[in-house]
């Protein structure tokens, strides 16, 4: 379950949202709790990275009583509302140079100027990096990929 689907659209964010202001934490926790309690078919929101808004096309998933629900995203290991109900917490890490280059490639593909990209990377280092590292401290397992 990609948690990016609950990123607040750019047009609906406060002026200086920071990490917590970019994510609808209550909706994430509610969706996870509902899916764990009630097997069924769910339409999950999808974040359109190009438009920086929720896509009109949801991700349809079917959850069974025996399903394993994987919550994927930065907020998965930093939000107590999510981690409190997790049966297992896995942190996936790659070299910082690879992570940074992936971010640069992604935002360049979306048309960000060099100036905008530099500001965004600085902002993410300021309000996400420490949270991500804190998430690694509560992980049951750390997987390193290249």
KEKE-3310 file (N, C-alpha, C; in steps of 0.2 Angstrom, whole numbers, plus 5000, padded with zeros to 4 digits):
npx = (5004:5005:5009:5010:4999:4991:4997:4995:4987:4997:4990:4982:4989:4997:5006:5019:5022:5030:5035:5025:5014:5012:5006:4992:4989:4979:4970:4978:4981:4968:4964:4972:4969:4955:4956:4963:4954:4943:4941:4940:4937:4946:4947:4961:4969:4979:4994:4998:5012:5017:5007:5006:4995:4981:4977:4964:4962:4960:4970:4965:4963:4962:4958:4961:4957:4969:4978:4994:4998:5007:5013:5020:5032:5039:5032:5028:5037:5038:5027:5018:5005:5004:5014:5011:5002:5008:5014:5027:5041:5050:5065:5071:5086:5097:5113:5117:5121:5115:5101:5100:5103:5092:5081:5084:5084:5070:5063:5069:5063:5050:5050:5056:5065:5083:5085:5073:5074:5085:5081:5071:5077:5085:5075:5069:5080:5080:5068:5064:5075:5080:5069:5067:5079:5076:5066:5072:5078:5068:5065:5062:5070:5083:5085:5097:5099:5105)
npy = (4994:5009:5024:5036:5040:5047:5059:5076:5086:5098:5110:5111:5112:5119:5135:5133:5118:5107:5091:5084:5091:5088:5076:5066:5060:5055:5049:5039:5031:5027:5021:5010:5003:5000:4991:4981:4976:4973:4963:4965:4974:4988:5004:5013:5029:5037:5045:5057:5060:5069:5079:5083:5080:5071:5057:5054:5041:5027:5015:4999:4987:4970:4964:4951:4940:4934:4941:4950:4966:4979:4993:5006:5019:5035:5040:5028:5022:5032:5038:5037:5033:5024:5015:5009:4999:4990:4974:4970:4979:4985:4993:5000:5003:5013:5017:5034:5042:5036:5037:5051:5054:5047:5055:5067:5063:5060:5072:5080:5074:5077:5090:5100:5115:5119:5127:5126:5112:5112:5119:5111:5099:5103:5107:5095:5088:5095:5093:5079:5070:5067:5062:5050:5043:5041:5033:5021:5017:5011:5000:4982:4975:4979:4982:4983:4989:4991)
npz = (5000:4994:5003:4998:4991:5000:5001:5003:4991:4982:4980:4991:5002:5017:5017:5022:5024:5029:5033:5040:5037:5023:5022:5024:5038:5047:5038:5033:5044:5047:5035:5035:5047:5045:5034:5039:5049:5041:5028:5011:4995:4991:4985:4983:4986:4973:4971:4959:4953:4944:4942:4955:4963:4969:4959:4947:4945:4955:4965:4965:4977:4984:4999:5010:5024:5027:5021:5019:5023:5016:5021:5012:5011:5016:5028:5034:5044:5053:5058:5073:5073:5063:5065:5077:5075:5068:5063:5059:5056:5043:5036:5022:5014:5004:4997:5001:4990:4979:4982:4982:4969:4963:4967:4961:4947:4946:4950:4940:4928:4930:4927:4935:4938:4939:4950:4957:4960:4968:4979:4983:4987:4997:5006:5009:5015:5026:5032:5031:5032:5045:5051:5043:5046:5060:5059:5055:5066:5074:5066:5063:5055:5044:5027:5015:4999:4982)
capx = (5000:5009:5007:5011:4992:4989:5001:4990:4989:5000:4985:4978:4994:4998:5012:5026:5019:5034:5034:5019:5008:5011:5003:4985:4991:4973:4967:4982:4980:4961:4963:4976:4965:4949:4958:4965:4948:4937:4943:4936:4940:4947:4950:4966:4971:4986:4997:5000:5018:5018:5002:5007:4989:4978:4975:4957:4961:4963:4973:4960:4966:4958:4962:4958:4959:4976:4983:4999:4997:5013:5013:5026:5033:5043:5028:5027:5040:5039:5021:5016:4998:5005:5019:5008:4998:5012:5017:5034:5044:5056:5068:5075:5091:5102:5118:5115:5122:5110:5095:5100:5102:5085:5077:5086:5081:5063:5061:5070:5059:5044:5051:5059:5071:5089:5084:5068:5076:5090:5077:5067:5082:5087:5069:5068:5085:5079:5062:5063:5081:5080:5063:5069:5084:5073:5062:5077:5079:5063:5064:5064:5075:5085:5088:5101:5099:5109)
capy = (5000:5015:5029:5042:5041:5051:5065:5081:5089:5104:5116:5111:5112:5126:5138:5130:5112:5103:5084:5082:5095:5085:5069:5065:5055:5052:5045:5034:5027:5025:5016:5004:5000:4997:4986:4975:4974:4972:4961:4967:4977:4995:5009:5017:5035:5037:5052:5059:5064:5075:5084:5084:5080:5064:5054:5052:5033:5024:5008:4994:4981:4966:4962:4945:4939:4931:4946:4954:4973:4982:5001:5008:5026:5038:5040:5021:5021:5038:5040:5032:5030:5018:5010:5006:4993:4986:4968:4970:4985:4984:4999:4998:5008:5012:5022:5041:5045:5033:5040:5058:5054:5045:5060:5072:5061:5060:5079:5083:5071:5081:5097:5105:5119:5117:5131:5123:5106:5113:5121:5105:5094:5107:5107:5088:5086:5098:5090:5072:5066:5065:5057:5044:5040:5039:5027:5015:5015:5006:4994:4976:4973:4984:4979:4987:4988:4995)
capz = (5000:4994:5007:4994:4989:5005:5001:5002:4985:4982:4980:4997:5008:5020:5014:5024:5027:5032:5031:5043:5033:5017:5023:5028:5043:5050:5033:5032:5049:5046:5030:5037:5052:5041:5029:5044:5052:5036:5022:5005:4990:4992:4980:4987:4982:4970:4970:4953:4954:4939:4943:4962:4966:4969:4953:4947:4945:4961:4965:4967:4980:4987:5005:5013:5031:5027:5017:5022:5021:5017:5020:5010:5011:5022:5034:5037:5050:5057:5061:5078:5072:5058:5068:5083:5074:5063:5066:5057:5053:5038:5034:5016:5014:4999:4998:5000:4983:4975:4984:4980:4962:4961:4968:4956:4941:4947:4949:4933:4924:4931:4924:4939:4936:4944:4956:4961:4962:4973:4985:4986:4990:5004:5010:5011:5019:5032:5036:5031:5033:5052:5052:5040:5050:5066:5057:5054:5073:5076:5062:5066:5050:5039:5021:5011:4992:4978)
cpx = (5004:5006:5007:5003:4989:4993:4995:4992:4992:4996:4982:4983:4995:5005:5018:5024:5023:5032:5027:5013:5007:5008:4997:4986:4984:4970:4971:4981:4973:4960:4967:4972:4959:4951:4960:4959:4943:4940:4938:4940:4940:4950:4955:4968:4978:4988:5000:5006:5019:5013:5003:5000:4986:4975:4967:4956:4964:4966:4968:4964:4961:4961:4958:4960:4966:4981:4988:4999:5004:5012:5020:5027:5037:5039:5027:5031:5041:5033:5018:5009:4998:5009:5016:5005:5002:5015:5024:5036:5050:5058:5072:5079:5095:5107:5115:5116:5117:5103:5094:5099:5095:5080:5078:5083:5074:5061:5063:5065:5052:5045:5054:5065:5077:5088:5079:5070:5081:5086:5073:5071:5084:5081:5068:5074:5083:5073:5060:5069:5081:5075:5064:5074:5081:5069:5066:5078:5074:5061:5066:5069:5077:5088:5091:5101:5104:5105)
cpy = (5006:5021:5036:5044:5046:5058:5071:5085:5096:5110:5116:5111:5119:5129:5135:5123:5108:5096:5082:5085:5092:5079:5069:5059:5051:5047:5039:5029:5023:5020:5009:5000:4997:4991:4980:4972:4971:4969:4963:4970:4985:4998:5014:5023:5034:5044:5053:5063:5070:5080:5087:5085:5072:5063:5053:5044:5030:5017:5004:4988:4977:4963:4956:4944:4937:4936:4949:4961:4976:4989:5003:5016:5029:5038:5033:5020:5027:5040:5035:5029:5024:5013:5006:4999:4988:4979:4967:4976:4984:4991:4997:5004:5007:5018:5029:5044:5042:5036:5047:5058:5052:5051:5066:5070:5061:5067:5082:5080:5074:5088:5102:5108:5117:5121:5128:5116:5107:5115:5115:5100:5097:5106:5099:5085:5089:5095:5083:5068:5063:5060:5050:5040:5037:5033:5020:5013:5010:5000:4987:4973:4979:4980:4984:4985:4993:4998)
cpz = (5000:4998:5003:4992:4994:5006:4999:4995:4986:4983:4987:5003:5011:5017:5016:5027:5031:5030:5034:5039:5026:5017:5027:5033:5046:5045:5032:5038:5049:5041:5032:5042:5049:5037:5034:5047:5047:5030:5017:5000:4992:4986:4984:4983:4979:4969:4963:4954:4950:4940:4951:4965:4966:4962:4953:4947:4951:4960:4968:4970:4983:4993:5008:5020:5032:5024:5022:5019:5022:5016:5018:5009:5017:5028:5037:5043:5055:5061:5066:5077:5067:5062:5074:5081:5069:5067:5064:5054:5049:5035:5028:5015:5007:5000:4997:4993:4978:4976:4982:4973:4959:4962:4963:4949:4941:4946:4943:4928:4924:4929:4929:4937:4941:4950:4960:4964:4968:4980:4988:4989:4997:5009:5013:5016:5026:5036:5035:5033:5040:5053:5049:5044:5057:5065:5057:5061:5076:5072:5065:5061:5046:5033:5017:5004:4988:4972)
residu = (UNK:UNK:UNK:UNK:UNK:UNK:UNK:UNK:UNK:UNK:UNK:UNK:UNK:UNK:UNK:UNK:UNK:UNK:UNK:UNK:UNK:UNK:UNK:UNK:UNK:UNK:UNK:UNK:UNK:UNK:UNK:UNK:UNK:UNK:UNK:UNK:UNK:UNK:UNK:UNK:UNK:UNK:UNK:UNK:UNK:UNK:UNK:UNK:UNK:UNK:UNK:UNK:UNK:UNK:UNK:UNK:UNK:UNK:UNK:UNK:UNK:UNK:UNK:UNK:UNK:UNK:UNK:UNK:UNK:UNK:UNK:UNK:UNK:UNK:UNK:UNK:UNK:UNK:UNK:UNK:UNK:UNK:UNK:UNK:UNK:UNK:UNK:UNK:UNK:UNK:UNK:UNK:UNK:UNK:UNK:UNK:UNK:UNK:UNK:UNK:UNK:UNK:UNK:UNK:UNK:UNK:UNK:UNK:UNK:UNK:UNK:UNK:UNK:UNK:UNK:UNK:UNK:UNK:UNK:UNK:UNK:UNK:UNK:UNK:UNK:UNK:UNK:UNK:UNK:UNK:UNK:UNK:UNK:UNK:UNK:UNK:UNK:UNK:UNK:UNK:UNK:UNK:UNK:UNK:UNK:UNK)
# end
